[in-house]
Amino acid sequence: GMWWLPRRAGFDVRTWRAPCKCKHGHDAHDPQTRRCRAPGCGCGAFASDYACINCECGQEAHETVFETTAERDAVGRPTGERF
């Protein structure tokens, strides 16, 4: 993982872009096809240039899920301080 980023002086999470192996940020890739939109880049699909700090897999091996407190409570998952 890139665990050191938030610890760097001047790091701004609002301007950071997840890097692809083609060296372009995630925002240069189409969210549907994952192909790089940067002119002249032959990247066929976003492939993270970093690994998860917990499992050492790339970003592609993970899924982001947004749950409300009510949704978590309904299935018995911890919330608040217990989370």
Biopython code that builds the backbone (N, CA, C, O; Angstrom):
import numpy as np
from Bio.PDB.StructureBuilder import StructureBuilder

atoms = [
    (1, "GLY", "N", (0.816, -1.190, 0.000)),
    (1, "GLY", "CA", (0.000, 0.000, 0.000)),
    (1, "GLY", "C", (0.858, 1.252, 0.000)),
    (1, "GLY", "O", (2.080, 1.178, 0.127)),
    (2, "MET", "N", (0.235, 2.358, -0.138)),
    (2, "MET", "CA", (0.921, 3.653, -0.100)),
    (2, "MET", "C", (0.691, 4.290, 1.271)),
    (2, "MET", "O", (0.256, 5.437, 1.373)),
    (3, "TRP", "N", (0.990, 3.526, 2.315)),
    (3, "TRP", "CA", (0.741, 3.934, 3.687)),
    (3, "TRP", "C", (1.449, 5.221, 4.074)),
    (3, "TRP", "O", (1.015, 5.911, 4.997)),
    (4, "TRP", "N", (2.530, 5.554, 3.385)),
    (4, "TRP", "CA", (3.329, 6.724, 3.740)),
    (4, "TRP", "C", (2.709, 8.031, 3.262)),
    (4, "TRP", "O", (3.072, 9.093, 3.768)),
    (5, "LEU", "N", (1.788, 7.988, 2.306)),
    (5, "LEU", "CA", (1.263, 9.224, 1.728)),
    (5, "LEU", "C", (0.667, 10.184, 2.755)),
    (5, "LEU", "O", (1.065, 11.348, 2.791)),
    (6, "PRO", "N", (-0.280, 9.737, 3.597)),
    (6, "PRO", "CA", (-0.865, 10.686, 4.541)),
    (6, "PRO", "C", (0.134, 11.231, 5.550)),
    (6, "PRO", "O", (-0.129, 12.247, 6.194)),
    (7, "ARG", "N", (1.263, 10.577, 5.693)),
    (7, "ARG", "CA", (2.275, 11.008, 6.661)),
    (7, "ARG", "C", (3.256, 12.012, 6.053)),
    (7, "ARG", "O", (4.061, 12.602, 6.774)),
    (8, "ARG", "N", (3.194, 12.210, 4.734)),
    (8, "ARG", "CA", (4.102, 13.147, 4.074)),
    (8, "ARG", "C", (3.663, 14.575, 4.320)),
    (8, "ARG", "O", (2.472, 14.884, 4.295)),
    (9, "ALA", "N", (4.629, 15.440, 4.558)),
    (9, "ALA", "CA", (4.320, 16.858, 4.715)),
    (9, "ALA", "C", (3.737, 17.372, 3.408)),
    (9, "ALA", "O", (4.282, 17.115, 2.334)),
    (10, "GLY", "N", (2.641, 18.089, 3.498)),
    (10, "GLY", "CA", (2.020, 18.678, 2.323)),
    (10, "GLY", "C", (1.102, 17.751, 1.546)),
    (10, "GLY", "O", (0.551, 18.157, 0.522)),
    (11, "PHE", "N", (0.922, 16.507, 2.005)),
    (11, "PHE", "CA", (0.037, 15.583, 1.288)),
    (11, "PHE", "C", (-1.401, 16.075, 1.364)),
    (11, "PHE", "O", (-1.884, 16.432, 2.438)),
    (12, "ASP", "N", (-2.086, 16.093, 0.219)),
    (12, "ASP", "CA", (-3.480, 16.536, 0.167)),
    (12, "ASP", "C", (-4.316, 15.433, -0.467)),
    (12, "ASP", "O", (-4.237, 15.209, -1.675)),
    (13, "VAL", "N", (-5.105, 14.752, 0.330)),
    (13, "VAL", "CA", (-5.910, 13.634, -0.147)),
    (13, "VAL", "C", (-6.906, 14.084, -1.217)),
    (13, "VAL", "O", (-7.338, 13.272, -2.035)),
    (14, "ARG", "N", (-7.275, 15.361, -1.221)),
    (14, "ARG", "CA", (-8.247, 15.861, -2.202)),
    (14, "ARG", "C", (-7.661, 15.991, -3.600)),
    (14, "ARG", "O", (-8.411, 16.019, -4.576)),
    (15, "THR", "N", (-6.337, 16.070, -3.720)),
    (15, "THR", "CA", (-5.720, 16.208, -5.045)),
    (15, "THR", "C", (-4.985, 14.947, -5.486)),
    (15, "THR", "O", (-4.558, 14.858, -6.637)),
    (16, "TRP", "N", (-4.827, 13.970, -4.590)),
    (16, "TRP", "CA", (-4.133, 12.725, -4.918)),
    (16, "TRP", "C", (-4.945, 11.915, -5.912)),
    (16, "TRP", "O", (-6.172, 11.882, -5.820)),
    (17, "ARG", "N", (-4.295, 11.269, -6.850)),
    (17, "ARG", "CA", (-4.943, 10.407, -7.831)),
    (17, "ARG", "C", (-4.299, 9.033, -7.778)),
    (17, "ARG", "O", (-3.074, 8.917, -7.812)),
    (18, "ALA", "N", (-5.121, 7.990, -7.693)),
    (18, "ALA", "CA", (-4.602, 6.627, -7.666)),
    (18, "ALA", "C", (-3.862, 6.356, -8.970)),
    (18, "ALA", "O", (-4.444, 6.522, -10.042)),
    (19, "PRO", "N", (-2.592, 5.945, -8.910)),
    (19, "PRO", "CA", (-1.827, 5.739, -10.133)),
    (19, "PRO", "C", (-2.057, 4.375, -10.772)),
    (19, "PRO", "O", (-2.207, 3.358, -10.093)),
    (20, "CYS", "N", (-2.081, 4.390, -12.089)),
    (20, "CYS", "CA", (-2.158, 3.167, -12.888)),
    (20, "CYS", "C", (-0.727, 2.789, -13.273)),
    (20, "CYS", "O", (0.178, 3.619, -13.197)),
    (21, "LYS", "N", (-0.531, 1.565, -13.675)),
    (21, "LYS", "CA", (0.801, 1.146, -14.127)),
    (21, "LYS", "C", (1.251, 1.923, -15.362)),
    (21, "LYS", "O", (2.446, 1.970, -15.655)),
    (22, "CYS", "N", (0.302, 2.541, -16.097)),
    (22, "CYS", "CA", (0.664, 3.362, -17.260)),
    (22, "CYS", "C", (1.136, 4.749, -16.826)),
    (22, "CYS", "O", (1.519, 5.566, -17.663)),
    (23, "LYS", "N", (1.110, 5.018, -15.506)),
    (23, "LYS", "CA", (1.558, 6.259, -14.885)),
    (23, "LYS", "C", (0.552, 7.400, -14.982)),
    (23, "LYS", "O", (0.875, 8.532, -14.620)),
    (24, "HIS", "N", (-0.663, 7.128, -15.463)),
    (24, "HIS", "CA", (-1.723, 8.128, -15.454)),
    (24, "HIS", "C", (-2.632, 7.838, -14.258)),
    (24, "HIS", "O", (-2.736, 6.696, -13.811)),
    (25, "GLY", "N", (-3.284, 8.875, -13.750)),
    (25, "GLY", "CA", (-4.156, 8.714, -12.602)),
    (25, "GLY", "C", (-5.450, 7.995, -12.934)),
    (25, "GLY", "O", (-5.802, 7.812, -14.099)),
    (26, "HIS", "N", (-6.151, 7.590, -11.877)),
    (26, "HIS", "CA", (-7.424, 6.895, -12.072)),
    (26, "HIS", "C", (-8.426, 7.754, -12.829)),
    (26, "HIS", "O", (-9.274, 7.237, -13.557)),
    (27, "ASP", "N", (-8.325, 9.062, -12.653)),
    (27, "ASP", "CA", (-9.266, 9.961, -13.308)),
    (27, "ASP", "C", (-9.003, 10.128, -14.803)),
    (27, "ASP", "O", (-9.810, 10.744, -15.500)),
    (28, "ALA", "N", (-7.883, 9.589, -15.313)),
    (28, "ALA", "CA", (-7.600, 9.606, -16.749)),
    (28, "ALA", "C", (-8.164, 8.360, -17.429)),
    (28, "ALA", "O", (-8.014, 8.191, -18.639)),
    (29, "HIS", "N", (-8.803, 7.500, -16.664)),
    (29, "HIS", "CA", (-9.364, 6.249, -17.187)),
    (29, "HIS", "C", (-10.885, 6.311, -17.206)),
    (29, "HIS", "O", (-11.508, 6.882, -16.311)),
    (30, "ASP", "N", (-11.472, 5.718, -18.237)),
    (30, "ASP", "CA", (-12.919, 5.678, -18.363)),
    (30, "ASP", "C", (-13.490, 4.779, -17.266)),
    (30, "ASP", "O", (-13.040, 3.644, -17.113)),
    (31, "PRO", "N", (-14.477, 5.264, -16.494)),
    (31, "PRO", "CA", (-15.009, 4.452, -15.396)),
    (31, "PRO", "C", (-15.751, 3.195, -15.844)),
    (31, "PRO", "O", (-15.883, 2.252, -15.063)),
    (32, "GLN", "N", (-16.230, 3.163, -17.068)),
    (32, "GLN", "CA", (-16.939, 1.986, -17.571)),
    (32, "GLN", "C", (-15.989, 0.976, -18.204)),
    (32, "GLN", "O", (-15.998, -0.200, -17.843)),
    (33, "THR", "N", (-15.176, 1.432, -19.142)),
    (33, "THR", "CA", (-14.289, 0.519, -19.869)),
    (33, "THR", "C", (-12.950, 0.341, -19.178)),
    (33, "THR", "O", (-12.240, -0.631, -19.437)),
    (34, "ARG", "N", (-12.600, 1.271, -18.301)),
    (34, "ARG", "CA", (-11.333, 1.307, -17.561)),
    (34, "ARG", "C", (-10.137, 1.632, -18.458)),
    (34, "ARG", "O", (-9.002, 1.641, -17.982)),
    (35, "ARG", "N", (-10.372, 1.902, -19.758)),
    (35, "ARG", "CA", (-9.292, 2.245, -20.687)),
    (35, "ARG", "C", (-8.790, 3.657, -20.392)),
    (35, "ARG", "O", (-9.556, 4.528, -19.977)),
    (36, "CYS", "N", (-7.494, 3.869, -20.611)),
    (36, "CYS", "CA", (-6.894, 5.173, -20.389)),
    (36, "CYS", "C", (-7.305, 6.118, -21.519)),
    (36, "CYS", "O", (-7.257, 5.760, -22.695)),
    (37, "ARG", "N", (-7.711, 7.335, -21.137)),
    (37, "ARG", "CA", (-8.129, 8.341, -22.114)),
    (37, "ARG", "C", (-7.013, 9.319, -22.451)),
    (37, "ARG", "O", (-7.216, 10.227, -23.258)),
    (38, "ALA", "N", (-5.836, 9.154, -21.851)),
    (38, "ALA", "CA", (-4.718, 10.068, -22.126)),
    (38, "ALA", "C", (-4.250, 9.871, -23.568)),
    (38, "ALA", "O", (-4.080, 8.738, -24.019)),
    (39, "PRO", "N", (-4.043, 10.976, -24.290)),
    (39, "PRO", "CA", (-3.613, 10.874, -25.688)),
    (39, "PRO", "C", (-2.325, 10.060, -25.828)),
    (39, "PRO", "O", (-1.348, 10.293, -25.117)),
    (40, "GLY", "N", (-2.343, 9.113, -26.747)),
    (40, "GLY", "CA", (-1.164, 8.313, -27.043)),
    (40, "GLY", "C", (-0.885, 7.162, -26.095)),
    (40, "GLY", "O", (0.085, 6.427, -26.279)),
    (41, "CYS", "N", (-1.727, 6.999, -25.079)),
    (41, "CYS", "CA", (-1.498, 5.911, -24.121)),
    (41, "CYS", "C", (-2.176, 4.640, -24.622)),
    (41, "CYS", "O", (-3.339, 4.670, -25.022)),
    (42, "GLY", "N", (-1.467, 3.551, -24.602)),
    (42, "GLY", "CA", (-2.006, 2.280, -25.060)),
    (42, "GLY", "C", (-2.557, 1.411, -23.948)),
    (42, "GLY", "O", (-2.802, 0.223, -24.160)),
    (43, "CYS", "N", (-2.756, 1.971, -22.778)),
    (43, "CYS", "CA", (-3.248, 1.218, -21.629)),
    (43, "CYS", "C", (-4.661, 0.712, -21.901)),
    (43, "CYS", "O", (-5.563, 1.504, -22.171)),
    (44, "GLY", "N", (-4.855, -0.597, -21.830)),
    (44, "GLY", "CA", (-6.154, -1.192, -22.104)),
    (44, "GLY", "C", (-7.113, -1.158, -20.940)),
    (44, "GLY", "O", (-8.326, -1.210, -21.141)),
    (45, "ALA", "N", (-6.599, -1.071, -19.723)),
    (45, "ALA", "CA", (-7.453, -1.036, -18.538)),
    (45, "ALA", "C", (-6.632, -0.600, -17.330)),
    (45, "ALA", "O", (-5.447, -0.916, -17.223)),
    (46, "PHE", "N", (-7.278, 0.131, -16.422)),
    (46, "PHE", "CA", (-6.605, 0.578, -15.206)),
    (46, "PHE", "C", (-6.085, -0.628, -14.436)),
    (46, "PHE", "O", (-6.823, -1.578, -14.175)),
    (47, "ALA", "N", (-4.823, -0.580, -14.082)),
    (47, "ALA", "CA", (-4.189, -1.610, -13.243)),
    (47, "ALA", "C", (-3.411, -0.865, -12.172)),
    (47, "ALA", "O", (-2.443, -0.169, -12.478)),
    (48, "SER", "N", (-3.821, -1.002, -10.936)),
    (48, "SER", "CA", (-3.213, -0.218, -9.860)),
    (48, "SER", "C", (-1.715, -0.447, -9.766)),
    (48, "SER", "O", (-1.219, -1.564, -9.914)),
    (49, "ASP", "N", (-1.022, 0.638, -9.519)),
    (49, "ASP", "CA", (0.424, 0.609, -9.380)),
    (49, "ASP", "C", (0.806, 0.589, -7.900)),
    (49, "ASP", "O", (1.853, 1.106, -7.512)),
    (50, "TYR", "N", (-0.045, -0.005, -7.092)),
    (50, "TYR", "CA", (0.169, -0.082, -5.650)),
    (50, "TYR", "C", (-0.562, -1.308, -5.124)),
    (50, "TYR", "O", (-1.374, -1.901, -5.834)),
    (51, "ALA", "N", (-0.284, -1.682, -3.907)),
    (51, "ALA", "CA", (-0.916, -2.862, -3.313)),
    (51, "ALA", "C", (-1.575, -2.486, -1.992)),
    (51, "ALA", "O", (-1.175, -1.527, -1.332)),
    (52, "CYS", "N", (-2.575, -3.245, -1.622)),
    (52, "CYS", "CA", (-3.280, -3.060, -0.355)),
    (52, "CYS", "C", (-2.300, -3.306, 0.799)),
    (52, "CYS", "O", (-1.513, -4.252, 0.759)),
    (53, "ILE", "N", (-2.352, -2.470, 1.798)),
    (53, "ILE", "CA", (-1.443, -2.607, 2.939)),
    (53, "ILE", "C", (-1.780, -3.848, 3.778)),
    (53, "ILE", "O", (-0.930, -4.341, 4.519)),
    (54, "ASN", "N", (-3.019, -4.355, 3.663)),
    (54, "ASN", "CA", (-3.419, -5.530, 4.438)),
    (54, "ASN", "C", (-3.171, -6.850, 3.721)),
    (54, "ASN", "O", (-2.687, -7.804, 4.330)),
    (55, "CYS", "N", (-3.501, -6.913, 2.430)),
    (55, "CYS", "CA", (-3.442, -8.208, 1.746)),
    (55, "CYS", "C", (-2.434, -8.259, 0.596)),
    (55, "CYS", "O", (-2.213, -9.325, 0.021)),
    (56, "GLU", "N", (-1.822, -7.128, 0.252)),
    (56, "GLU", "CA", (-0.841, -7.036, -0.835)),
    (56, "GLU", "C", (-1.438, -7.252, -2.225)),
    (56, "GLU", "O", (-0.691, -7.386, -3.195)),
    (57, "CYS", "N", (-2.769, -7.289, -2.342)),
    (57, "CYS", "CA", (-3.407, -7.381, -3.655)),
    (57, "CYS", "C", (-3.616, -5.983, -4.207)),
    (57, "CYS", "O", (-3.588, -5.006, -3.458)),
    (58, "GLY", "N", (-3.826, -5.883, -5.507)),
    (58, "GLY", "CA", (-4.093, -4.599, -6.131)),
    (58, "GLY", "C", (-5.499, -4.113, -5.846)),
    (58, "GLY", "O", (-6.333, -4.846, -5.314)),
    (59, "GLN", "N", (-5.746, -2.878, -6.206)),
    (59, "GLN", "CA", (-7.051, -2.254, -6.004)),
    (59, "GLN", "C", (-8.147, -3.051, -6.697)),
    (59, "GLN", "O", (-9.280, -3.093, -6.215)),
    (60, "GLU", "N", (-7.826, -3.680, -7.814)),
    (60, "GLU", "CA", (-8.810, -4.430, -8.590)),
    (60, "GLU", "C", (-9.414, -5.600, -7.810)),
    (60, "GLU", "O", (-10.501, -6.072, -8.145)),
    (61, "ALA", "N", (-8.717, -6.067, -6.778)),
    (61, "ALA", "CA", (-9.185, -7.207, -5.987)),
    (61, "ALA", "C", (-10.131, -6.778, -4.867)),
    (61, "ALA", "O", (-10.563, -7.609, -4.069)),
    (62, "HIS", "N", (-10.454, -5.482, -4.804)),
    (62, "HIS", "CA", (-11.278, -4.957, -3.728)),
    (62, "HIS", "C", (-12.561, -4.330, -4.266)),
    (62, "HIS", "O", (-12.671, -4.003, -5.448)),
    (63, "GLU", "N", (-13.505, -4.176, -3.380)),
    (63, "GLU", "CA", (-14.783, -3.562, -3.717)),
    (63, "GLU", "C", (-15.101, -2.531, -2.648)),
    (63, "GLU", "O", (-14.933, -2.800, -1.458)),
    (64, "THR", "N", (-15.554, -1.362, -3.054)),
    (64, "THR", "CA", (-15.956, -0.326, -2.107)),
    (64, "THR", "C", (-17.453, -0.425, -1.899)),
    (64, "THR", "O", (-18.225, -0.442, -2.857)),
    (65, "VAL", "N", (-17.856, -0.489, -0.639)),
    (65, "VAL", "CA", (-19.268, -0.618, -0.297)),
    (65, "VAL", "C", (-19.626, 0.513, 0.662)),
    (65, "VAL", "O", (-18.914, 0.771, 1.632)),
    (66, "PHE", "N", (-20.735, 1.180, 0.377)),
    (66, "PHE", "CA", (-21.240, 2.222, 1.259)),
    (66, "PHE", "C", (-22.493, 1.701, 1.932)),
    (66, "PHE", "O", (-23.436, 1.277, 1.263)),
    (67, "GLU", "N", (-22.503, 1.733, 3.269)),
    (67, "GLU", "CA", (-23.642, 1.234, 4.033)),
    (67, "GLU", "C", (-24.071, 2.286, 5.042)),
    (67, "GLU", "O", (-23.238, 2.973, 5.635)),
    (68, "THR", "N", (-25.368, 2.403, 5.230)),
    (68, "THR", "CA", (-25.875, 3.292, 6.271)),
    (68, "THR", "C", (-25.844, 2.542, 7.601)),
    (68, "THR", "O", (-25.693, 1.321, 7.635)),
    (69, "THR", "N", (-25.987, 3.278, 8.675)),
    (69, "THR", "CA", (-26.042, 2.656, 9.996)),
    (69, "THR", "C", (-27.215, 1.684, 10.067)),
    (69, "THR", "O", (-27.091, 0.595, 10.628)),
    (70, "ALA", "N", (-28.345, 2.075, 9.502)),
    (70, "ALA", "CA", (-29.529, 1.204, 9.527)),
    (70, "ALA", "C", (-29.266, -0.094, 8.763)),
    (70, "ALA", "O", (-29.676, -1.167, 9.207)),
    (71, "GLU", "N", (-28.592, -0.003, 7.629)),
    (71, "GLU", "CA", (-28.285, -1.215, 6.852)),
    (71, "GLU", "C", (-27.353, -2.137, 7.627)),
    (71, "GLU", "O", (-27.531, -3.355, 7.614)),
    (72, "ARG", "N", (-26.369, -1.565, 8.297)),
    (72, "ARG", "CA", (-25.429, -2.381, 9.072)),
    (72, "ARG", "C", (-26.131, -3.008, 10.273)),
    (72, "ARG", "O", (-25.908, -4.177, 10.587)),
    (73, "ASP", "N", (-26.974, -2.234, 10.940)),
    (73, "ASP", "CA", (-27.731, -2.759, 12.080)),
    (73, "ASP", "C", (-28.626, -3.919, 11.658)),
    (73, "ASP", "O", (-28.755, -4.909, 12.378)),
    (74, "ALA", "N", (-29.241, -3.785, 10.486)),
    (74, "ALA", "CA", (-30.190, -4.799, 10.007)),
    (74, "ALA", "C", (-29.540, -6.162, 9.784)),
    (74, "ALA", "O", (-30.205, -7.192, 9.894)),
    (75, "VAL", "N", (-28.259, -6.174, 9.474)),
    (75, "VAL", "CA", (-27.575, -7.456, 9.235)),
    (75, "VAL", "C", (-26.587, -7.813, 10.351)),
    (75, "VAL", "O", (-25.784, -8.735, 10.209)),
    (76, "GLY", "N", (-26.658, -7.069, 11.466)),
    (76, "GLY", "CA", (-25.861, -7.393, 12.637)),
    (76, "GLY", "C", (-24.391, -6.986, 12.570)),
    (76, "GLY", "O", (-23.566, -7.539, 13.297)),
    (77, "ARG", "N", (-24.054, -6.030, 11.712)),
    (77, "ARG", "CA", (-22.663, -5.550, 11.638)),
    (77, "ARG", "C", (-22.459, -4.426, 12.644)),
    (77, "ARG", "O", (-23.399, -3.692, 12.947)),
    (78, "PRO", "N", (-21.249, -4.283, 13.165)),
    (78, "PRO", "CA", (-20.982, -3.235, 14.144)),
    (78, "PRO", "C", (-21.120, -1.833, 13.541)),
    (78, "PRO", "O", (-20.859, -1.626, 12.356)),
    (79, "THR", "N", (-21.533, -0.883, 14.370)),
    (79, "THR", "CA", (-21.647, 0.519, 13.961)),
    (79, "THR", "C", (-21.098, 1.396, 15.075)),
    (79, "THR", "O", (-20.819, 0.924, 16.177)),
    (80, "GLY", "N", (-20.950, 2.675, 14.772)),
    (80, "GLY", "CA", (-20.505, 3.643, 15.774)),
    (80, "GLY", "C", (-19.166, 3.269, 16.390)),
    (80, "GLY", "O", (-18.228, 2.916, 15.676)),
    (81, "GLU", "N", (-19.076, 3.345, 17.689)),
    (81, "GLU", "CA", (-17.843, 3.047, 18.413)),
    (81, "GLU", "C", (-17.418, 1.577, 18.249)),
    (81, "GLU", "O", (-16.226, 1.272, 18.271)),
    (82, "ARG", "N", (-18.377, 0.684, 18.088)),
    (82, "ARG", "CA", (-18.063, -0.743, 17.921)),
    (82, "ARG", "C", (-17.412, -1.008, 16.567)),
    (82, "ARG", "O", (-16.713, -2.008, 16.402)),
    (83, "PHE", "N", (-17.636, -0.121, 15.595)),
    (83, "PHE", "CA", (-17.080, -0.277, 14.254)),
    (83, "PHE", "C", (-15.665, 0.248, 14.246)),
    (83, "PHE", "O", (-14.999, 0.215, 13.211)),
]
sb = StructureBuilder()
sb.init_structure("model")
sb.init_model(0)
sb.init_chain("A")
sb.init_seg("    ")
for serial, (resi, resn, name, xyz) in enumerate(atoms, 1):
    if name == "N":
        sb.init_residue(resn, " ", resi, " ")
    sb.init_atom(name, np.array(xyz, "f"), 0.0, 1.0, " ", f" {name:<3s}", serial, name[0])
structure = sb.get_structure()
